[in-house]
């Protein structure tokens, strides 16, 4: 007993001092380690923040999208591609327009209406088929063989964006806040030449149109019907039947409602050329009675081809309800008048052509020497014959044509 009592004070002292490596010793050691780590951290030099990831290089199509909307590329600072090719109008003329205005001050009237920039991917370069018939190309006279040439033309046309030369346009491109994006997308150096910059810009605009779905969406009611997602009304179906009938509307002979070989959608154009004898309009150009827009034979490379005078390219009818005014000279404002003109051009010419001293001026926008080029056959009929389409037929065809507008959605199911 005396021995046990003698040991108690020593054990208490040992426990209080943390003898034997118990939990009290471990706590002290951990504290020492933390202090050492803090001291080391204070001695270590600060580490730089990680560098931000480089911004992705924009694609040519992305830059082309911006250039398509860029008014500063015009001499007037008012005109962009998008002003004459309005998305809500099927990428054609703005609503309520006649002929486009451009030039150095934005007041010069253009010669021709702005055709739709949609559904052009299958046009191909301008040329002649095995029968010698003209086909392909872009613009009303096919002078551009591809979208790049198409994009370049208006930039230098004196009645459109009116740049004096490549140098003038290149200076505008260099001043863009996204000029570096254009160079990066085209893999150009900072010291790119004028020609390199302009080539890159028109290539970017062309790539945007080729790549962006809005230029070939195939989202019309017609497409939905073809896919089994919708049905035509009775009137629309009558209109399609007339459209396809070779003895009545005969529209499909140039605007086929069936897919071309190798395609799964109808383009409603064969990219061919025809002289339709559209009545003369009243414009800055036609104020001169000696002036005639002769279409294909007005091209310098086709100037000797009298058989091509008065011929203009067949446009797609997709979005035709949105793309007025109609024909190359914007002569007609309504789709109803367009279809009625086809039906009654030669059997009721007084409805369409002016009367001078009691004489109807038939085919008044084409010199007499070229009038043998004018398209004949259905739906055109000669004087004394009944029209291929009556008033109800015209309304039915127009009802069908309205099904070709993109953006159709089926009605939601009833709850």
C-alpha positions in Angstrom: 0.0 0.0 0.0 2.7 2.6 0.8 4.4 1.8 -2.5 1.2 2.3 -4.5 0.5 5.6 -2.8 4.1 6.8 -3.6 3.6 6.1 -7.3 0.3 8.1 -7.7 2.0 11.6 -7.7 4.5 10.4 -10.4 1.7 9.0 -12.6 -0.3 12.2 -12.4 2.8 14.3 -13.4 3.4 12.0 -16.3 -0.2 12.1 -17.6 -0.3 15.9 -17.3 3.0 16.2 -19.2 1.9 13.8 -22.0 4.3 11.0 -21.2 4.4 7.8 -23.2 3.3 9.2 -26.7 -0.4 9.4 -26.0 -3.0 11.6 -27.7 -1.7 14.7 -26.0 1.7 14.3 -27.8 0.0 13.7 -31.2 -1.9 16.9 -30.8 1.3 18.9 -30.1 3.0 17.3 -33.1 0.1 18.1 -35.5 0.2 21.7 -34.3 3.9 21.9 -34.9 3.4 20.5 -38.4 0.7 23.1 -39.2 2.9 25.9 -38.1 5.8 24.6 -40.2 3.5 24.4 -43.3 2.3 27.9 -42.7 5.8 29.2 -42.5 6.8 27.4 -45.7 3.8 28.8 -47.5 4.9 32.3 -46.5 8.4 31.7 -47.8 7.2 30.2 -51.2 6.9 32.8 -54.0 3.3 33.5 -55.2 2.2 31.4 -58.1 0.8 33.2 -61.2 -2.9 32.7 -62.1 -3.4 30.2 -64.9 -3.6 31.9 -68.4 -7.1 32.1 -69.9 -7.8 29.7 -72.7 -7.3 31.4 -76.1 -10.5 32.6 -77.8 -11.6 30.2 -80.5 -10.9 31.3 -84.1 -14.2 32.3 -85.8 -15.1 30.4 -88.9 -15.4 32.1 -92.3 -19.2 31.5 -92.1 -19.4 33.3 -88.8 -17.5 36.3 -90.1 -19.6 36.1 -93.3 -22.8 36.4 -91.2 -21.5 39.8 -89.8 -20.3 41.0 -93.2 -23.7 40.2 -94.7 -25.2 42.7 -92.3 -22.4 45.3 -92.6 -23.6 48.6 -94.0 -20.1 50.2 -93.6 -18.9 48.2 -96.6 -21.0 50.4 -98.9 -20.0 53.8 -100.3 -23.1 55.4 -98.8 -22.7 53.6 -95.4 -26.4 52.7 -95.7 -26.5 49.5 -97.6 -25.7 45.9 -96.7 -26.4 42.6 -98.4 -29.2 42.1 -95.9 -31.0 45.3 -97.0 -31.8 43.8 -100.4 -32.0 40.1 -99.2 -34.2 40.3 -96.2 -34.5 37.1 -94.2 -38.2 37.6 -93.4 -38.9 38.1 -97.1 -37.2 34.8 -98.2 -33.9 36.7 -98.6 -35.3 38.9 -101.3 -36.5 42.5 -101.6 -37.8 44.3 -98.5 -41.6 44.6 -98.1 -43.1 47.4 -100.0 -40.1 48.0 -102.2 -39.9 48.5 -105.9 -36.3 48.4 -107.3 -33.5 48.6 -104.8 -31.8 51.9 -104.0 -28.0 52.2 -103.6 -25.0 54.1 -105.1 -22.7 56.5 -103.4 -25.5 58.4 -101.7 -28.1 55.6 -101.4 -30.5 57.1 -103.9 -29.5 55.4 -107.2 -32.3 53.1 -108.4 -31.1 49.7 -109.5 -32.1 48.1 -112.8 -33.5 44.8 -111.5 -35.3 43.5 -108.5 -33.3 41.5 -105.9 -33.9 37.8 -106.5 -34.1 35.4 -103.5 -30.7 34.3 -102.3 -32.2 31.0 -101.1 -32.1 27.5 -102.7 -29.2 28.4 -105.1 -26.8 25.7 -104.2 -27.7 23.5 -107.2 -27.7 26.2 -109.8 -24.2 25.4 -111.1 -22.1 27.6 -113.4 -23.7 29.2 -116.4 -23.6 27.2 -119.6 -25.5 25.6 -122.4 -27.0 22.1 -122.3 -26.8 19.5 -125.1 -29.7 21.2 -126.9 -28.0 24.6 -126.7 -30.3 26.0 -124.1 -28.9 28.3 -121.5 -28.9 27.1 -117.9 -27.3 27.8 -114.5 -25.5 30.8 -113.0 -26.7 33.3 -110.5 -28.4 36.7 -110.9 -31.2 37.3 -113.4 -28.7 36.9 -116.3 -26.5 34.1 -114.8 -23.3 36.2 -114.9 -22.1 34.9 -111.6 -21.0 31.2 -111.7 -21.0 30.7 -107.9 -21.9 32.4 -104.6 -18.4 34.0 -104.3 -18.9 35.8 -107.6 -22.4 36.7 -106.6 -21.2 38.2 -103.3 -18.5 40.3 -105.1 -20.8 41.8 -107.8 -23.0 44.2 -105.6 -19.9 45.5 -103.7 -18.7 47.2 -106.8 -21.9 47.9 -108.7 -22.3 51.7 -109.0 -26.0 51.4 -108.3 -25.6 49.1 -105.3 -22.7 49.2 -102.7 -20.7 51.3 -105.2 -17.1 50.8 -104.0 -14.8 52.5 -106.5 -12.2 49.7 -106.5 -10.6 46.9 -104.5 -8.5 49.4 -102.5 -11.5 51.4 -101.3 -13.3 48.2 -100.1 -10.1 46.9 -98.5 -9.8 50.1 -96.5 -13.3 49.6 -95.1 -12.5 46.0 -94.2 -9.4 47.1 -92.3 -11.5 49.5 -90.3 -13.9 46.9 -89.1 -13.8 46.2 -85.4 -13.6 42.5 -86.3 -11.0 42.8 -89.0 -8.7 40.5 -87.0 -11.4 37.9 -87.0 -11.7 38.1 -90.8 -7.9 37.6 -91.1 -7.8 34.8 -88.6 -10.7 33.0 -90.3 -9.1 33.3 -93.7 -5.6 32.5 -92.3 -4.2 35.8 -93.5 -1.3 37.8 -92.0 -1.8 41.2 -90.4 -0.2 42.7 -93.5 -2.6 41.1 -95.9 -2.9 42.8 -99.3 -6.0 44.5 -100.5 -6.8 41.7 -102.9 -6.4 39.1 -100.1 -8.8 40.9 -97.8 -11.5 41.4 -100.5 -11.2 37.8 -101.6 -11.5 36.7 -98.0 -14.6 38.9 -97.4 -16.5 37.6 -100.4 -15.5 34.0 -99.7 -16.8 34.5 -96.1 -20.1 35.9 -97.3 -20.5 33.0 -99.8 -19.6 30.5 -97.1 -22.2 31.9 -94.7 -24.9 31.6 -97.4 -23.8 28.0 -98.2 -23.5 26.9 -94.6 -26.4 28.7 -92.8 -29.6 26.7 -92.7 -31.7 29.8 -93.3 -30.7 29.8 -96.9 -32.0 26.3 -97.5 -34.3 25.4 -94.7 -37.0 23.3 -96.5 -39.6 24.2 -93.8 -42.6 25.0 -95.9 -46.1 23.4 -95.7 -45.3 21.7 -99.0 -42.4 20.0 -97.3 -44.5 19.0 -94.3 -47.1 17.5 -96.7 -44.4 15.6 -98.5 -43.2 14.2 -95.1 -46.7 13.2 -94.1 -46.9 15.8 -91.3 -49.6 17.9 -92.9 -52.3 17.9 -95.6 -53.2 20.3 -98.3 -56.6 22.0 -98.2 -58.9 21.2 -101.1 -58.0 24.5 -102.7 -54.3 24.0 -102.3 -54.6 20.5 -103.8 -56.5 21.9 -106.8 -53.8 24.5 -107.2 -51.1 21.9 -107.2 -53.0 19.9 -109.8 -53.2 22.9 -112.1 -49.6 23.8 -111.4 -48.5 20.3 -112.6 -51.0 20.0 -115.5 -49.1 20.5 -118.8 -52.2 21.7 -120.6 -53.3 24.1 -117.9 -50.9 25.9 -115.6 -47.8 24.0 -116.9 -45.8 25.7 -114.2 -43.9 22.6 -113.4 -42.3 22.5 -116.8 -39.9 25.2 -115.5 -40.6 25.1 -111.7 -40.7 21.3 -111.1 -42.6 20.2 -108.0 -40.5 17.0 -107.9 -37.0 16.6 -106.7 -34.2 16.9 -109.2 -32.0 13.7 -109.7 -29.9 13.1 -106.6 -32.0 15.4 -104.4 -34.7 14.6 -101.9 -36.5 18.0 -102.1 -38.0 19.9 -105.0 -36.3 23.3 -105.8 -39.2 24.7 -107.9 -36.7 25.9 -110.6 -34.7 24.2 -113.3 -32.4 27.3 -113.5 -33.3 27.7 -117.2 -34.0 31.0 -119.1 -37.1 32.3 -120.8 -38.4 35.4 -122.5 -41.8 36.0 -121.0 -42.5 39.5 -122.5 -43.2 41.1 -119.1 -44.7 44.5 -119.6 -42.3 47.5 -119.3 -42.0 49.1 -115.9 -41.6 52.8 -115.0 -38.2 53.3 -113.6 -35.1 55.5 -113.9 -33.7 53.3 -116.7 -37.0 53.0 -118.7 -37.5 56.8 -118.6 -35.3 56.6 -121.7 -37.6 55.1 -124.4 -34.6 53.8 -126.3 -33.5 51.7 -123.3 -34.4 48.0 -123.1 -33.1 45.5 -120.6 -32.3 42.6 -122.8 -31.3 40.0 -120.2 -28.8 37.4 -121.4 -27.7 39.2 -124.6 -27.0 42.3 -122.6 -23.9 40.4 -121.2 -20.7 41.4 -123.0 -19.8 37.8 -123.6 -23.2 37.0 -125.2 -23.7 40.3 -127.1 -23.9 38.6 -130.5 -26.6 36.1 -129.5 -29.9 37.7 -130.7 -31.6 34.4 -129.8 -30.9 35.1 -126.2 -32.3 38.7 -126.0 -35.2 39.0 -123.5 -34.3 35.8 -121.7 -34.0 35.9 -117.9 -33.3 33.1 -115.4 -36.2 31.1 -113.9 -36.3 31.8 -110.1 -37.2 29.3 -107.5 -40.9 29.6 -106.4 -40.0 28.7 -102.8 -41.1 31.6 -100.7 -42.7 33.3 -103.7 -45.5 34.6 -101.6 -42.9 36.6 -99.7 -40.5 37.7 -102.5 -42.5 40.3 -104.4 -42.4 42.5 -106.4 -42.1 40.0 -109.2 -40.1 39.4 -112.4 -36.7 40.9 -113.1 -38.2 44.4 -113.5 -40.5 44.3 -110.5 -43.4 45.0 -112.8 -46.1 43.1 -110.7 -46.7 43.6 -107.0 -49.2 40.8 -106.4 -48.9 37.0 -107.0 -52.5 37.0 -108.3 -51.5 39.4 -111.1 -48.4 37.2 -112.0 -50.5 34.1 -112.4 -53.3 36.0 -114.3 -50.6 37.5 -116.6 -49.5 34.0 -117.6 -53.1 32.9 -118.3 -54.2 36.0 -120.3 -51.0 37.6 -121.8 -52.0 37.0 -125.4 -55.7 36.6 -125.2 -56.3 39.8 -123.2 -53.2 41.9 -123.9 -55.0 45.2 -123.2 -55.1 44.2 -119.6 -51.3 44.2 -119.4 -49.8 46.4 -122.1 -50.4 50.2 -122.8 -52.8 51.4 -125.5 -51.4 54.1 -127.8 -53.8 55.6 -130.3 -56.1 52.6 -130.1 -53.3 50.1 -130.6 -52.2 47.8 -127.8 -48.4 47.8 -127.5 -47.8 44.1 -127.2 -44.5 42.9 -125.7 -43.7 46.6 -125.2 -40.4 45.9 -123.2 -38.8 44.0 -126.0 -37.7 45.4 -129.4 -39.6 43.9 -132.4 -36.5 42.2 -133.7 -36.4 39.9 -130.7 -40.1 39.1 -130.2 -39.8 35.7 -131.8 -37.9 34.7 -128.6 -41.0 35.1 -126.5 -42.2 31.9 -124.8 -45.3 30.3 -126.2 -47.3 27.2 -125.2 -49.3 26.5 -122.1 -50.3 28.4 -120.1 -50.0 31.1 -122.8 -52.7 30.9 -125.4 -53.4 32.8 -128.6 -56.1 35.4 -129.2 -59.5 33.8 -129.6 -58.7 30.8 -127.4 -60.2 30.4 -123.9 -57.7 31.1 -121.1 -55.8 28.1 -119.6 -56.8 29.3 -116.2 -60.0 31.1 -115.1 -60.3 33.4 -112.1 -61.0 30.5 -109.7 -58.0 28.6 -111.1 -55.8 31.6 -110.6 -56.9 31.8 -106.9 -56.3 28.0 -106.5 -52.8 28.2 -108.0 -52.0 31.1 -105.7 -53.3 29.2 -102.7 -50.8 26.4 -103.6 -47.9 28.8 -104.1 -48.5 30.1 -100.6 -47.7 26.7 -99.2 -44.1 27.1 -100.4 -43.2 29.7 -97.8 -40.7 28.5 -95.2 -41.5 28.5 -91.5 -44.6 26.4 -91.5 -45.5 24.8 -88.2 -48.3 22.3 -87.6 -51.0 23.3 -85.1 -50.5 21.9 -81.6 -52.7 19.0 -80.7 -55.8 19.8 -78.7 -55.5 19.2 -75.0 
